[in-house]
Amino acid sequence: MKKSFVKRIAIFFVVIALFSLLYIPLFKDLKFGLDLKGGFEVLYQVKRSDGKKLTSNDMSSTYDILKRNVDSLGVSEPEITMEGNDRIRVKLAGVTDIEGARKVLSNVANISFRDVDDNLLMDSSVLSGAKLSYDDSGKPAISLKVKNNEKFLEATTKVSEKSSGNNIMVIWYNFENGVNSYKKDKETCGNEGSMCLSAATVSQGFSTDVIITGNFEKEEAEALASSINAGSISTKLKEVSSQNVNASYGKGVLEKTFVAGLIGTILVILFMSILYKFSGFIEGLLLILYMLLVMGIFWLVGGVLTLPGIAALVLGIGMAVDSCVITNERIKEGLLNNRTLKSALKEGISESWSSIFDANITTLIVAIVLFIFGESSIKGFATMLMITIFATMFVMVFINRLLLTKFAKTSYFDKKPNSFIRYAKKNKESKIKFDIIKITKKCFIITGTYLIIGIVFLLLKGFNLGIDFRSGSDVSIKADNITVSKIKKDFKKLNYNIVSIEKQENDIIYVRLNTELKESGINKVNNYFNRKYNAKTEINVVTDIVKQDLIKNAFYSVIIAFIAIIIYISFRFKFSYAISSILALVHDVLSVMILFSIFKIEVNVIFIAAILTIIGYSINNTIVVFDRIRENTKLYKGKITKEKLKDIVNESISQTFIRSLFTTLTTLIPVICLIMLGSKGILTFNFAIIFGLIFGFYSSLILVGQMWYLIEKRNYK
């Protein structure tokens, strides 16, 4: 074995090991979502109490109210995000006192002006607002716009007449007697998280607008102005959905999902090593580097890791492997055509680029649509999906090709290319050939019959809708020695109507109510079952408002994804390719929806992410087939007839069959591991992906080429 080859192998292993060691501290600092850490999530709708139109300033001020309320809870790394024009979502990971947190969050902002002895001078009713300003020296300050001049003059005059050191007017946020005190809090007054917003010396009485000065940074002054405004507006918060996640449940989920992902990754590495020998082994190890890079980028952008995010990471393995499979199959074709290893490698890299690029771009389009229209954990999924695409292009395309080229140049494999990449001798090559066009009629009849019957079933029976797509409440009750009959009687006693009830585990019962539980109702249910059974309860509440928005966003997401894909494929290929792609996508999506209806698998918000992921994978397979058709069409030197067009389609499908099969298998491996060993929280997602992969493989192999041929043959004699 040549020294240069051994040296490069050793360097490669050292790089992988160093990257792994460097990332150990990073994983300790990762932020985990509620489904992995446990806690409380609530979505508020913001309205003005006076019935006036809600403005962006109202939303900003209300956001600041919630932020200060959250800060008072002492929660590490809370998530507070605005959604749309009138929604604010709060996630408090690690919170155990759910009802205490709910009470604190719903506190109305109250700005008060007090003296150093905490006596009330006036409240925010004397103001009409506050804004960022600057003092005479150009330093940031806060300008207070006075509404009640007489009251303001009286209060400021009273303070100005006090002795030096006592002529101070203190501005408080939600001041509590017996809890807050200027003498106690003056050292922290003005700091982030302090209820004491400002303490200003008053030298004379004012009846006009005034400036509050201090050692403010611009951001601090803006935040203070916003807080003062928050105390002077009349907004109210309506809880439209909430979710409690038990911390111990979250820990178990993280462990299960990690193990499932690890096993899935190892199996993929082994699969690639057996399938492609040395090149597959290198690509398998690069998967480790790929996953480290993905997690590193996710950490840098401040992403919060959730179950859908982990699913996107694991499923990204299939996408990453896909680029390697496309390249390897192209290299094999070159070797079978008697090319040298170096020549076959160069040719394979060049010929595979367009397929890889187009496939990843179309998936990126889907991810962007998800990010724009998705909410909460769906955005996290979309973020992770986008990161995996960029990581795939860098590690599994650029780095992989660089390494394979470097190893090929060692001359170690010149006389034994079959050790570099597994391939059969030309005279022994068992090439799979299809005549898909011949069975077009039969395939369309079978597919059409399934879709028609399925759509009728879907219209009649509908979906098993989860809490995300209907108003109501889902309650999980965990306790020893509980039965369905006992729980039924309990809810009847509590005067709540049960839609469905089931016992999925020995000590957990899931109850679905048609009632949107309010705070009092949540307290009532929690206290009742805790007192009677010492039970742990988790309650998820969704109002009709949220349901309507989810359905609307889901519809928009799919439609926009379809339009974007049509535009891109029309630009990169031809309009006929785009039409047949969309027809295949509709087939794949409808087929999955039909199976979900037949088997009554719950449809929840994660289902939307799954559907859009299926679109991404389906178009991925389709692009590869179309790329071959386009290439074979260009390579043909003579006049193309209908008969020759048919041959080109059949040949292209035969050439891409192995790639589609291997990509589907490598993606199925981690998904099956997630189903067998992972969390039930993403079962919907995993089942949808499995169905989607199977139907996507079928449509790319059987339907796409046939539909394109039927559309395109009109242009040929």
Residue pairs with C-beta under 8 A, 6 or more apart in sequence:
1 412
2 410
2 411
2 412
4 410
4 412
5 407
5 410
5 412
8 406
8 407
8 410
12 282
12 285
12 403
13 285
15 289
16 285
16 288
16 289
19 289
19 292
20 288
20 292
23 292
23 295
23 296
26 295
26 296
26 299
27 295
29 299
30 295
30 298
30 299
30 305
31 77
31 93
31 302
31 303
31 304
31 305
32 93
32 250
32 254
32 304
32 305
32 306
33 91
33 93
33 304
33 305
33 306
33 307
33 309
33 377
33 380
34 40
34 41
34 91
34 93
34 243
34 245
34 250
34 306
35 245
35 250
35 253
35 306
35 307
35 377
35 679
35 681
36 250
36 251
36 253
36 254
36 257
36 305
36 306
36 307
37 93
37 94
37 247
37 250
37 251
37 254
38 93
38 94
38 245
38 246
38 247
38 248
38 249
38 250
38 251
39 91
39 92
39 93
39 94
39 95
39 245
39 247
39 250
40 91
40 92
40 95
40 98
40 101
40 102
40 242
40 243
40 244
40 245
41 89
41 90
41 91
41 92
41 242
41 243
41 245
41 376
42 89
42 90
42 102
42 105
42 239
42 241
42 242
42 243
43 83
43 87
43 88
43 89
43 90
43 239
43 240
43 241
43 242
43 546
44 66
44 87
44 88
44 89
44 90
44 237
44 238
44 239
44 240
45 86
45 87
45 237
45 238
45 240
45 545
46 54
46 58
46 59
46 62
46 86
46 87
46 88
46 235
46 236
46 237
46 238
47 54
47 86
47 235
47 236
47 238
48 54
48 58
48 233
48 234
48 235
48 236
49 234
49 235
49 236
50 234
54 85
54 86
54 235
57 229
58 233
58 235
59 82
59 85
59 86
59 88
60 226
61 109
61 226
61 227
61 229
61 230
61 233
61 235
62 88
62 230
62 233
62 235
62 237
63 80
63 82
63 88
64 109
64 223
64 226
64 227
64 230
65 107
65 108
65 109
65 227
65 230
65 235
66 80
66 88
66 90
66 105
67 80
68 109
68 173
68 174
68 193
68 195
68 227
69 104
69 105
69 107
70 78
70 80
70 90
70 92
70 105
71 192
71 193
72 104
72 193
72 195
73 92
73 95
73 101
73 104
75 92
75 93
75 94
75 95
75 101
76 93
76 94
77 93
78 90
78 91
78 92
78 93
79 89
79 90
79 91
79 93
79 304
80 88
80 89
80 90
80 91
81 88
81 89
82 88
83 89
83 375
84 549
87 240
88 237
89 375
89 376
90 105
91 304
92 101
94 247
95 101
96 247
98 244
98 526
99 519
99 522
99 523
99 526
102 239
102 242
102 519
102 522
105 237
106 237
106 239
106 519
107 174
108 236
109 173
109 174
109 227
109 230
109 231
110 123
110 124
110 173
110 174
110 175
110 231
111 123
111 124
111 127
111 171
111 172
111 173
111 197
111 227
111 228
111 230
111 231
111 232
112 120
112 121
112 122
112 123
112 124
112 171
112 172
112 175
113 120
113 121
113 122
113 123
113 126
113 155
113 169
113 170
113 171
113 172
114 120
114 121
114 169
114 170
114 172
114 175
114 182
115 121
115 158
115 159
115 162
115 166
115 168
115 169
115 170
116 166
116 168
116 170
116 182
116 183
117 182
118 170
118 175
118 177
118 180
118 181
118 182
121 155
121 158
121 159
121 169
122 151
122 152
122 155
123 231
124 228
124 231
124 232
125 147
125 148
125 232
126 146
126 147
126 148
126 151
126 152
126 155
127 144
127 145
127 146
127 147
127 228
127 232
128 145
128 146
128 147
128 232
129 145
129 228
129 229
129 232
130 142
130 143
130 144
130 145
130 224
130 225
130 226
130 228
130 229
130 232
131 142
131 143
131 145
131 225
132 140
132 141
132 142
132 143
132 218
132 221
132 222
132 225
133 140
133 141
133 142
133 143
133 211
133 221
134 140
134 141
135 141
135 211
135 213
139 213
139 216
140 216
140 217
140 218
140 220
140 221
141 211
141 212
141 213
141 214
141 216
141 221
142 198
142 211
142 212
142 216
142 221
142 224
142 225
142 228
143 209
143 210
143 211
143 212
143 225
144 209
144 210
144 211
144 212
144 228
145 209
146 152
146 206
146 207
146 208
146 209
146 210
149 207
149 208
150 207
152 206
152 207
152 210
153 205
153 206
153 207
154 205
155 169
156 169
156 202
156 204
156 205
156 206
156 210
157 204
157 205
158 205
159 167
159 168
159 169
159 202
160 167
160 202
160 203
160 204
160 205
161 167
167 201
167 202
167 203
168 182
168 199
168 200
168 201
168 202
169 199
169 200
169 202
170 182
170 189
170 196
170 198
170 199
171 196
171 197
171 198
171 199
171 200
171 212
171 228
172 180
172 195
172 196
172 197
173 195
173 196
173 197
173 227
173 231
174 195
175 195
176 195
180 195
180 196
182 189
182 196
182 199
185 194
185 195
185 196
186 196
186 199
188 194
188 196
189 196
189 197
189 198
189 199
190 196
190 197
190 198
190 199
190 214
190 220
190 224
192 220
192 223
197 224
197 227
197 228
198 212
198 214
198 224
200 212
200 213
200 214
212 224
216 224
239 518
239 519
239 541
240 542
240 543
240 545
240 546
241 540
241 541
241 542
241 543
241 546
242 522
242 539
242 540
242 541
243 538
243 539
243 540
243 541
244 537
244 538
244 539
244 540
245 538
246 478
246 536
246 538
249 538
252 679
253 307
253 679
253 681
256 677
256 678
256 679
257 307
257 310
257 674
257 678
257 679
257 682
258 310
259 677
260 314
260 670
260 673
260 674
260 676
260 677
260 678
261 310
261 313
261 314
261 670
261 673
261 674
261 678
263 673
263 677
264 314
264 317
264 669
264 670
264 671
264 672
264 673
264 674
265 287
265 288
265 291
265 314
265 317
265 670
267 669
267 670
267 673
268 284
268 287
268 317
268 321
268 666
268 669
268 670
269 284
269 285
269 287
270 284
271 665
271 666
271 669
272 280
272 281
272 283
272 284
272 287
272 321
272 324
272 666
273 280
273 281
273 284
274 280
275 422
275 662
276 283
276 324
276 328
276 421
276 422
277 418
277 419
277 420
277 421
277 422
278 407
278 413
278 419
278 420
278 421
279 324
279 328
279 331
279 404
279 420
279 421
280 324
280 328
280 421
280 422
282 400
282 403
282 404
282 407
283 321
283 324
283 328
283 396
283 400
286 395
286 396
286 399
286 400
286 403
287 317
287 320
287 321
287 396
289 395
289 399
290 317
290 320
290 391
290 392
290 395
290 396
291 313
291 317
293 391
293 394
293 395
294 313
294 316
294 384
294 387
294 388
294 391
295 313
297 387
297 390
297 391
298 305
298 309
298 383
298 384
298 387
301 383
301 387
303 309
303 380
303 383
303 384
303 387
304 380
305 380
306 377
306 380
306 381
307 377
307 679
307 681
307 682
308 377
308 378
308 380
308 381
308 384
308 606
308 609
308 682
308 685
309 377
309 380
309 381
309 383
309 384
310 682
311 381
311 674
311 682
311 685
311 686
312 381
312 384
312 385
312 388
312 613
313 384
313 388
314 670
314 671
314 673
314 674
315 613
315 667
315 670
315 671
315 689
316 384
316 385
316 388
316 389
316 391
316 392
317 666
317 667
317 670
318 617
318 663
318 666
318 667
318 668
318 670
319 360
319 363
319 388
319 389
319 392
319 620
319 667
320 388
320 391
320 392
320 395
320 396
321 396
321 662
321 663
321 666
321 667
322 356
322 359
322 620
322 659
322 663
322 666
322 667
323 352
323 356
323 359
323 360
323 392
323 393
323 396
323 397
323 400
324 396
324 400
325 659
325 662
325 663
325 666
326 352
326 355
326 356
326 624
326 659
327 348
327 349
327 352
327 356
327 397
327 400
327 401
328 348
328 421
329 348
329 352
329 658
329 659
330 347
330 348
330 349
330 351
330 352
331 344
331 345
331 347
331 348
331 349
331 421
332 344
332 348
332 421
332 423
333 344
333 348
333 655
334 343
334 344
334 345
334 347
334 348
335 341
335 344
335 417
335 421
335 423
336 423
336 424
336 426
336 429
337 344
337 426
338 426
339 347
340 414
340 417
341 408
341 413
341 414
341 417
341 420
342 408
342 409
344 417
345 404
345 405
345 408
346 405
349 401
349 405
351 631
354 627
355 623
355 624
355 627
355 628
356 393
356 397
358 572
358 623
358 627
359 619
359 620
359 623
359 624
360 389
360 392
360 393
361 568
362 565
362 568
362 569
362 616
362 619
362 620
362 623
363 385
363 389
363 616
363 617
363 619
363 620
364 386
364 389
365 561
365 564
365 565
365 568
366 385
366 561
366 565
366 612
366 613
366 615
366 616
366 619
367 382
367 385
367 386
367 389
367 616
368 382
368 386
369 557
369 560
369 561
369 564
369 612
370 378
370 379
370 381
370 382
370 385
370 557
370 608
370 609
370 612
371 379
371 382
371 383
371 386
373 553
373 556
373 557
373 560
374 381
374 382
374 553
374 557
374 608
374 609
375 550
375 553
375 605
376 605
377 605
377 606
378 605
378 606
378 608
378 609
381 609
382 609
385 613
385 616
407 413
407 420
408 420
413 419
413 420
417 423
424 430
431 654
432 654
432 657
432 658
433 650
433 654
434 650
434 653
434 654
434 657
434 701
435 650
436 443
436 649
436 650
436 653
436 701
436 702
436 705
436 706
437 646
437 649
437 650
437 705
437 706
437 709
440 706
440 709
440 710
443 702
443 703
443 706
444 706
447 587
447 702
447 703
450 591
450 594
451 587
451 590
451 591
451 594
454 590
454 591
454 594
454 595
454 597
454 598
455 590
455 594
457 594
457 597
457 598
458 593
458 594
458 597
461 597
461 598
462 597
463 469
463 593
463 596
463 597
463 603
464 596
464 597
464 600
464 601
464 602
464 603
465 602
465 603
466 474
466 602
466 603
466 604
466 605
466 607
466 684
467 473
467 474
467 512
467 540
467 541
467 542
467 604
468 542
468 546
468 547
468 550
468 604
468 605
469 547
469 550
469 551
469 603
469 604
469 605
470 542
470 547
471 514
471 516
471 542
471 543
471 544
471 546
471 547
472 499
472 512
472 513
472 514
472 515
472 516
472 541
472 542
473 512
473 513
473 515
473 516
473 517
473 521
473 539
473 540
473 541
473 542
474 510
474 511
474 512
474 513
474 539
474 540
475 510
475 511
475 512
475 513
475 525
475 537
475 538
475 539
476 508
476 509
476 510
476 511
476 537
476 538
477 487
477 508
477 509
477 510
477 511
477 529
477 533
477 535
477 536
477 537
478 507
478 508
478 535
478 536
478 537
479 507
479 529
479 533
479 534
479 535
479 536
480 507
480 533
480 534
481 533
482 507
482 509
482 533
482 535
483 503
484 501
484 502
484 503
484 509
487 501
487 509
487 511
488 498
488 501
490 528
490 529
490 532
491 497
491 498
491 511
491 513
494 524
494 525
494 528
496 513
496 515
496 525
497 513
497 514
497 515
498 511
498 512
498 513
499 512
499 513
499 514
500 511
500 512
501 509
501 510
501 511
501 512
502 509
502 510
503 509
503 510
504 510
504 680
515 521
516 541
516 542
516 543
516 544
517 525
517 539
517 541
522 539
522 541
525 537
525 539
526 537
526 539
529 535
529 537
530 536
530 537
550 605
550 608
553 608
554 608
554 611
557 608
557 612
558 589
558 611
558 612
558 615
561 612
561 615
562 582
562 585
562 615
565 578
565 581
565 582
565 585
565 615
565 619
566 578
566 579
566 581
566 582
567 578
569 577
569 578
569 581
569 619
569 623
569 626
570 577
570 578
573 626
573 630
576 708
576 711
576 712
577 626
577 708
579 707
579 711
580 622
580 704
580 707
580 708
580 711
581 619
581 622
581 626
581 704
583 703
583 707
584 618
584 622
584 699
584 700
584 703
584 704
584 707
585 615
585 618
585 619
585 622
587 695
587 699
587 703
588 614
588 615
588 618
588 692
588 695
588 696
588 699
589 611
589 614
589 615
591 691
591 695
592 610
592 611
592 614
592 688
592 691
592 692
592 695
593 611
595 601
595 691
596 603
596 607
596 687
596 688
596 691
601 683
601 684
601 687
602 684
603 684
604 684
606 682
606 684
606 685
607 684
607 685
607 688
609 685
610 684
610 685
610 688
610 689
610 692
611 688
611 692
613 688
613 689
613 692
614 688
614 689
614 691
614 692
614 693
614 695
614 696
617 667
617 689
617 692
617 693
617 696
618 692
618 695
618 696
618 699
618 700
620 663
621 660
621 663
621 696
621 697
621 699
621 700
622 699
622 700
622 704
624 656
624 659
624 660
624 700
625 652
625 653
625 656
625 660
625 700
625 704
625 705
626 704
626 708
628 652
628 653
628 655
628 656
629 648
629 649
629 652
629 705
629 708
631 652
632 648
632 651
632 652
633 640
633 648
636 644
636 648
638 644
640 648
640 716
641 716
641 717
642 713
642 716
642 717
645 709
645 712
645 713
645 716
646 709
646 713
649 705
649 706
649 708
649 709
650 705
652 705
653 701
653 705
656 700
657 701
660 697
660 700
660 701
661 697
664 693
664 694
664 696
664 697
667 689
667 693
668 690
668 693
671 686
671 689
671 690
671 693
672 690
674 682
674 686
675 683
675 686
675 687
675 690
678 686
